[in-house]
Amino acid sequence: MTYVRPDVAALLGMLNSQPGPQMHESDPATGRQMMRMMGQLTDAKRGELARVEDFTIPSPHGHAIPARLYSAKGGTAPGLVLVFYHGGGWVIGDLETHDPLCAEVARVLGMTVVSIDYRLAPEHPFPAATEDCLAATRWVAGSPAEIGHAVTGLVPAGDSAGGNLAAVITQQLHAELPVPILAQWLIYPGVDMGAKGGSMDEFAEGYLLSRAGMMWFTQHYMGDASQFAHAYASPILQPLAGLPPAMVFTCGLDPLRDQGRAYAARLIEAGVRTIFREAAGQIHGCMNIRGAVPSTDADLHGCLADLRLLVDEAVAAQAPPLAQAAE
């Protein structure tokens, strides 16, 4: 028998009883509105922070990339930055849909968080999202004035499609940036565009993220399967040895569960310091429904404790100047 947490079951019962079209039966603009509305009903509140500021990041492709900075402490002391890439299948999601989550991460870790509002499909199909996130991460690593302090290291992080982006950014940039990537946080990541069977079938319907929804996202972002093996699409197919430490989080009732498990296993096989955490009875997208599913707070704070451990280990392993600057 499939275990479902009581608060998850209550939310699923409410959502599955709602009349009207599903997101995959709508156009992308309507889907974006639906995600924002759901967040207003089910997510936690942002709460107070010392600094929340919007700005734009220049792109080599000639457009500006919106971003939002969160800081619980403020101040100008050198420190680490967690760069966050939101989920939403590369089609929906924005700075607002992940605002409470980014605020809580900044508050709990005491770390500057910069959330990236990359271009969305189908207006900007693959690999536009990845290109924006690569450009934004390089920009943050350069300690621009907008950050307010010298950047001593980075932590790429993201949920779902954002987990894919965090994995790709870590693979592509860990050896080239002027500051180290100290850890990566992959939240129920989509890392294998060609994944089939297992959890993809077991949780295809009735658990918030559906098979039809995944097909809708993929068609808008990737089109056909011709580029599924691309390094920007399926990071699980790339060499993983030598990557920074990883905190990988999956949910027991998620169609993407098995590919998150497989990615964590491949990281471990490649000798990458990895902490794997799975939330039993939990659904995909849980980090954005903490108001309706309060048990998610324990999942989030557990992830952040593990991430803090990985970051502290990495900082301690760096040269003394970095270790002193991060203290």
C-alpha positions as CSV (number, residue, x, y, z in Angstrom):
1,M,0.0,0.0,0.0
2,T,1.3,3.4,-0.9
3,Y,2.0,5.6,2.1
4,V,0.7,9.2,1.8
5,R,1.2,11.7,4.7
6,P,-2.1,12.9,6.2
7,D,-1.5,16.6,5.2
8,V,-0.4,15.5,1.7
9,A,-3.5,13.4,1.3
10,A,-5.8,16.3,2.4
11,L,-4.2,18.6,-0.2
12,L,-4.4,16.0,-3.0
13,G,-8.0,15.3,-2.2
14,M,-8.8,18.9,-2.5
15,L,-6.8,19.4,-5.7
16,N,-8.1,16.3,-7.4
17,S,-11.7,17.2,-6.7
18,Q,-11.5,20.6,-8.4
19,P,-13.4,21.0,-11.6
20,G,-12.1,22.7,-14.7
21,P,-9.1,22.1,-17.0
22,Q,-5.7,20.9,-15.8
23,M,-2.6,22.9,-16.4
24,H,-1.5,20.6,-19.3
25,E,-4.9,21.4,-21.0
26,S,-4.2,25.1,-20.9
27,D,-1.8,27.4,-22.7
28,P,1.5,28.4,-21.0
29,A,0.3,31.9,-20.0
30,T,-2.6,30.4,-18.2
31,G,-0.4,27.7,-16.6
32,R,1.8,30.5,-15.2
33,Q,-1.2,32.2,-13.7
34,M,-2.4,28.9,-12.2
35,M,1.0,28.3,-10.5
36,R,1.0,31.8,-9.0
37,M,-2.6,31.4,-7.7
38,M,-1.8,28.0,-6.2
39,G,1.2,29.5,-4.4
40,Q,-1.0,32.2,-2.9
41,L,-3.3,29.5,-1.6
42,T,-0.8,26.9,-0.4
43,D,2.6,28.4,0.2
44,A,4.1,29.8,3.3
45,K,4.6,33.6,3.7
46,R,8.0,35.2,3.0
47,G,8.5,36.7,6.5
48,E,11.0,39.4,7.4
49,L,14.5,39.7,6.1
50,A,17.2,42.4,6.4
51,R,17.4,42.9,2.6
52,V,15.2,41.8,-0.4
53,E,16.2,43.6,-3.6
54,D,15.4,43.1,-7.3
55,F,17.8,43.9,-10.1
56,T,18.8,42.7,-13.5
57,I,21.8,40.7,-14.8
58,P,23.3,41.4,-18.2
59,S,23.2,38.6,-20.7
60,P,25.6,38.0,-23.5
61,H,22.6,37.4,-25.7
62,G,21.5,41.1,-25.3
63,H,18.6,40.8,-22.9
64,A,18.4,41.5,-19.1
65,I,17.9,38.6,-16.7
66,P,15.7,39.5,-13.7
67,A,17.0,38.4,-10.3
68,R,16.1,38.9,-6.6
69,L,18.6,39.0,-3.7
70,Y,17.7,37.8,-0.2
71,S,19.8,38.5,2.9
72,A,18.9,37.8,6.5
73,K,21.9,39.7,7.9
74,G,22.7,42.5,5.4
75,G,26.2,44.0,5.8
76,T,29.2,44.0,3.5
77,A,31.3,41.2,4.9
78,P,32.6,38.7,2.3
79,G,30.5,35.6,2.1
80,L,28.9,32.8,0.1
81,V,26.0,33.1,-2.3
82,L,23.4,30.4,-3.0
83,V,22.2,30.9,-6.6
84,F,18.7,29.5,-7.0
85,Y,17.0,28.4,-10.2
86,H,13.3,27.9,-9.8
87,G,11.2,24.9,-11.0
88,G,8.2,24.8,-13.3
89,G,9.2,22.6,-16.2
90,W,11.1,25.5,-17.9
91,V,7.6,26.8,-18.8
92,I,6.1,28.2,-15.7
93,G,7.5,29.7,-12.4
94,D,9.2,33.0,-11.6
95,L,10.7,35.0,-8.8
96,E,7.3,35.2,-7.0
97,T,6.4,31.5,-7.1
98,H,9.6,30.7,-5.2
99,D,9.9,33.8,-3.1
100,P,8.9,32.2,0.3
101,L,11.3,29.3,-0.3
102,C,14.3,31.6,-1.1
103,A,13.6,33.8,1.9
104,E,13.5,30.8,4.2
105,V,16.8,29.5,2.8
106,A,18.5,32.8,3.3
107,R,17.1,33.0,6.9
108,V,18.1,29.5,8.0
109,L,21.5,29.4,6.3
110,G,22.4,33.0,7.0
111,M,23.7,33.1,3.4
112,T,23.0,35.5,0.6
113,V,20.5,34.0,-1.9
114,V,20.1,35.2,-5.5
115,S,17.1,33.8,-7.4
116,I,17.3,33.8,-11.2
117,D,14.3,34.5,-13.4
118,Y,15.5,32.8,-16.6
119,R,13.6,32.9,-19.9
120,L,10.8,30.4,-20.3
121,A,9.5,28.2,-23.1
122,P,7.9,28.0,-25.5
123,E,8.7,31.6,-26.2
124,H,12.4,30.7,-25.5
125,P,12.9,27.0,-26.0
126,F,15.9,24.8,-25.1
127,P,18.6,25.8,-24.2
128,A,17.6,29.4,-23.4
129,A,17.0,28.7,-19.7
130,T,20.4,27.1,-19.3
131,E,22.1,29.9,-21.2
132,D,20.5,32.4,-18.9
133,C,21.5,30.5,-15.7
134,L,25.1,30.0,-16.9
135,A,25.4,33.8,-17.6
136,A,23.8,34.7,-14.3
137,T,26.0,32.4,-12.3
138,R,29.2,33.7,-13.9
139,W,28.0,37.2,-13.2
140,V,27.4,36.5,-9.5
141,A,30.8,34.8,-9.2
142,G,32.4,38.0,-10.3
143,S,31.2,39.8,-7.1
144,P,29.2,42.6,-8.8
145,A,28.3,45.7,-6.8
146,E,24.6,44.6,-6.7
147,I,25.5,41.7,-4.4
148,G,26.8,44.1,-1.8
149,H,29.7,42.0,-0.7
150,A,32.6,40.0,-2.1
151,V,31.5,36.6,-3.1
152,T,33.8,33.9,-1.7
153,G,32.0,30.8,-3.1
154,L,28.8,29.6,-4.7
155,V,26.1,27.0,-4.1
156,P,23.9,26.3,-7.2
157,A,20.5,25.1,-6.1
158,G,17.1,24.5,-7.6
159,D,13.9,22.4,-7.6
160,S,12.6,20.2,-10.4
161,A,13.6,21.9,-13.7
162,G,15.7,24.1,-11.4
163,G,17.4,21.0,-10.1
164,N,18.3,20.1,-13.6
165,L,19.7,23.6,-14.1
166,A,21.7,23.4,-10.8
167,A,23.2,20.1,-11.9
168,V,24.1,21.4,-15.3
169,I,25.5,24.7,-14.0
170,T,27.7,22.7,-11.5
171,Q,28.9,20.4,-14.2
172,Q,29.7,23.2,-16.7
173,L,31.2,25.9,-14.4
174,H,32.8,24.2,-11.4
175,A,36.3,24.3,-13.0
176,E,36.1,27.8,-14.6
177,L,34.7,30.3,-12.0
178,P,36.9,32.7,-10.1
179,V,35.4,31.4,-6.8
180,P,34.7,27.7,-5.9
181,I,31.4,26.0,-6.1
182,L,31.3,24.5,-2.6
183,A,28.2,22.4,-2.9
184,Q,25.1,21.8,-5.1
185,W,21.5,21.3,-3.8
186,L,19.3,19.3,-6.2
187,I,15.6,19.3,-5.1
188,Y,13.6,16.5,-6.8
189,P,15.6,17.2,-9.9
190,G,14.8,16.3,-13.5
191,V,18.1,14.9,-14.7
192,D,17.1,12.4,-17.4
193,M,14.9,13.6,-20.2
194,G,14.6,10.1,-21.5
195,A,13.5,8.4,-18.2
196,K,10.8,5.8,-18.5
197,G,9.2,3.2,-16.2
198,G,9.4,2.9,-12.4
199,S,8.2,6.0,-10.6
200,M,7.3,7.7,-13.9
201,D,4.6,5.0,-14.3
202,E,3.8,4.4,-10.6
203,F,2.9,8.1,-9.9
204,A,1.7,9.1,-13.4
205,E,-1.6,10.3,-12.1
206,G,-3.1,11.7,-8.9
207,Y,0.1,13.1,-7.2
208,L,0.2,16.7,-8.5
209,L,2.8,16.3,-11.2
210,S,1.3,14.0,-13.8
211,R,2.6,12.2,-16.9
212,A,0.5,14.5,-19.1
213,G,1.9,17.5,-17.3
214,M,5.5,16.3,-17.9
215,M,4.8,15.7,-21.5
216,W,3.3,19.3,-21.8
217,F,6.5,20.8,-20.2
218,T,8.8,18.7,-22.4
219,Q,7.0,19.5,-25.6
220,H,7.1,23.2,-24.9
221,Y,10.8,23.2,-23.9
222,M,12.5,20.5,-25.9
223,G,10.1,19.9,-28.8
224,D,11.0,16.4,-29.8
225,A,13.5,13.9,-28.4
226,S,16.4,14.8,-30.7
227,Q,18.3,16.6,-28.0
228,F,17.4,14.6,-24.9
229,A,21.0,13.4,-24.6
230,H,22.4,16.9,-24.7
231,A,24.6,17.8,-21.7
232,Y,22.2,20.7,-20.9
233,A,19.2,18.3,-21.0
234,S,20.2,15.1,-19.2
235,P,23.1,15.8,-16.8
236,I,22.9,12.2,-15.6
237,L,24.6,11.1,-18.8
238,Q,27.7,13.2,-18.2
239,P,30.9,12.3,-16.4
240,L,30.4,13.1,-12.7
241,A,33.9,12.5,-11.2
242,G,35.4,15.6,-9.6
243,L,32.2,17.5,-9.1
244,P,31.5,19.5,-5.9
245,P,29.6,17.8,-3.0
246,A,25.9,17.3,-3.6
247,M,22.7,17.3,-1.4
248,V,20.1,15.4,-3.4
249,F,16.4,15.5,-2.2
250,T,13.6,13.3,-3.6
251,C,10.0,12.7,-2.7
252,G,8.5,9.2,-2.3
253,L,5.4,10.0,-4.4
254,D,7.1,11.8,-7.2
255,P,7.3,10.7,-10.9
256,L,10.9,12.1,-10.9
257,R,11.9,10.1,-7.8
258,D,13.8,7.3,-9.5
259,Q,16.0,9.6,-11.6
260,G,16.9,11.7,-8.5
261,R,17.8,8.4,-6.8
262,A,19.9,7.3,-9.8
263,Y,21.7,10.6,-10.0
264,A,22.7,10.4,-6.3
265,A,23.9,6.9,-6.8
266,R,26.0,7.9,-9.9
267,L,27.5,10.7,-7.9
268,I,28.4,8.4,-5.1
269,E,29.9,5.8,-7.6
270,A,31.9,8.7,-9.1
271,G,33.4,9.5,-5.7
272,V,31.5,12.7,-5.1
273,R,30.6,13.5,-1.5
274,T,26.9,13.2,-1.6
275,I,24.0,13.3,1.0
276,F,20.8,11.7,-0.2
277,R,17.5,12.5,1.5
278,E,14.1,11.2,0.5
279,A,10.8,12.3,2.0
280,A,8.4,9.4,2.4
281,G,4.7,10.1,1.6
282,Q,5.6,13.4,0.0
283,I,4.8,14.8,-3.5
284,H,6.7,16.7,-6.2
285,G,6.6,20.5,-5.7
286,C,6.4,20.2,-1.9
287,M,8.7,23.1,-1.2
288,N,6.1,25.5,-2.7
289,I,3.2,24.2,-0.6
290,R,4.5,24.5,2.9
291,G,1.4,26.5,4.0
292,A,-0.9,23.6,3.1
293,V,1.5,20.8,3.9
294,P,3.2,21.8,7.1
295,S,5.2,18.6,7.4
296,T,7.3,19.9,4.5
297,D,9.0,22.3,6.9
298,A,10.9,19.4,8.5
299,D,11.9,18.2,5.0
300,L,13.2,21.7,4.1
301,H,15.1,22.2,7.4
302,G,16.6,18.7,7.2
303,C,17.9,19.5,3.7
304,L,19.3,22.8,4.9
305,A,21.1,21.2,7.8
306,D,22.7,18.7,5.4
307,L,23.6,21.4,3.0
308,R,25.2,23.4,5.8
309,L,27.2,20.4,6.7
310,L,28.5,20.0,3.1
311,V,29.3,23.7,2.8
312,D,31.1,23.8,6.2
313,E,33.2,20.8,5.1
314,A,34.1,22.4,1.8
315,V,35.0,25.7,3.4
316,A,37.2,23.9,5.9
317,A,39.0,22.2,3.1
318,Q,39.7,25.4,1.3
319,A,42.8,27.6,1.7
320,P,42.8,29.7,5.0
321,P,41.7,33.0,3.3
322,L,38.5,31.5,2.1
323,A,37.8,29.7,5.4
324,Q,38.4,32.9,7.3
325,A,36.2,35.0,4.9
326,A,33.2,32.6,5.3
327,E,33.3,32.6,9.1
